[in-house]
Amino acid sequence: MNKKLKIGIIFLIATWLFTGIYADDEFGEHGPFLKYRPSFQFYFKSPLGMQDMPASYPAELVVEEAIMMISSTKNIGATTIF
């Protein structure tokens, strides 16, 4: 395998693991940000404060998504790309 191809693949994987898209449910905006630790999740949305969630939505998923959102966007003001 070509050396440049290996470096490109490693760079692509590292970029995927350390960047994400943040979706703000209040204003409907999307923005890229840098994660402070690697994770396979790329799209993050804020489940907090959503009063119109369906009753059939599992409570475990609400808690899990909230924890993942808070832990991945801890310092969003200082780490946003744009």
PLY file of the C-alpha trace (Angstrom):
ply
format ascii 1.0
element vertex 82
property float x
property float y
property float z
element edge 81
property int vertex1
property int vertex2
end_header
0.00 0.00 0.00
1.23 3.45 -0.85
2.65 5.48 2.07
0.57 8.56 1.19
-2.58 6.45 1.09
-1.86 5.06 4.58
-1.28 8.56 5.97
-4.48 9.77 4.30
-6.54 6.93 5.78
-5.11 7.56 9.27
-5.84 11.29 8.93
-9.41 10.57 7.78
-10.06 8.23 10.72
-8.56 10.67 13.23
-10.65 13.50 11.80
-13.81 11.39 12.05
-13.06 10.40 15.65
-12.26 13.92 16.90
-14.84 16.07 15.06
-18.59 16.17 15.15
-21.70 18.05 14.11
-23.69 19.76 16.86
-27.42 20.35 16.24
-29.07 22.98 18.40
-32.76 22.16 18.86
-33.66 25.64 20.09
-32.39 27.64 17.11
-32.20 24.92 14.45
-28.52 25.55 13.77
-25.82 23.02 12.96
-22.15 23.51 13.58
-18.92 21.56 13.61
-16.93 21.17 16.81
-13.87 19.35 18.12
-14.36 16.52 20.59
-11.98 16.37 23.53
-11.97 12.56 23.39
-12.50 10.21 20.44
-15.90 8.63 19.85
-17.62 6.96 16.93
-20.71 9.18 17.21
-20.53 12.00 14.66
-23.94 13.73 14.94
-24.92 15.20 18.30
-28.30 16.70 19.07
-29.49 18.20 22.31
-32.27 16.13 23.86
-32.41 18.46 26.86
-35.34 20.83 27.10
-37.44 19.13 24.45
-40.95 19.14 25.88
-42.64 17.58 22.86
-40.93 14.19 22.96
-43.27 11.28 22.20
-44.45 9.25 25.17
-43.14 6.07 23.53
-39.53 7.36 23.60
-37.57 5.17 26.07
-36.37 6.98 29.18
-33.05 5.11 29.05
-32.29 6.61 25.64
-33.12 10.11 26.88
-30.63 9.75 29.72
-27.97 8.15 27.52
-28.27 10.86 24.83
-28.16 13.62 27.44
-25.00 12.19 29.02
-23.34 11.76 25.62
-24.28 15.29 24.56
-23.02 16.89 27.76
-19.80 14.89 27.91
-18.90 15.47 24.25
-19.70 19.18 24.13
-18.43 20.13 27.56
-16.54 23.23 26.39
-18.41 23.95 23.20
-17.76 27.70 23.33
-13.99 27.20 23.40
-13.78 24.31 20.95
-16.10 25.27 18.12
-14.40 25.39 14.74
-16.38 28.26 13.20
0 1
1 2
2 3
3 4
4 5
5 6
6 7
7 8
8 9
9 10
10 11
11 12
12 13
13 14
14 15
15 16
16 17
17 18
18 19
19 20
20 21
21 22
22 23
23 24
24 25
25 26
26 27
27 28
28 29
29 30
30 31
31 32
32 33
33 34
34 35
35 36
36 37
37 38
38 39
39 40
40 41
41 42
42 43
43 44
44 45
45 46
46 47
47 48
48 49
49 50
50 51
51 52
52 53
53 54
54 55
55 56
56 57
57 58
58 59
59 60
60 61
61 62
62 63
63 64
64 65
65 66
66 67
67 68
68 69
69 70
70 71
71 72
72 73
73 74
74 75
75 76
76 77
77 78
78 79
79 80
80 81
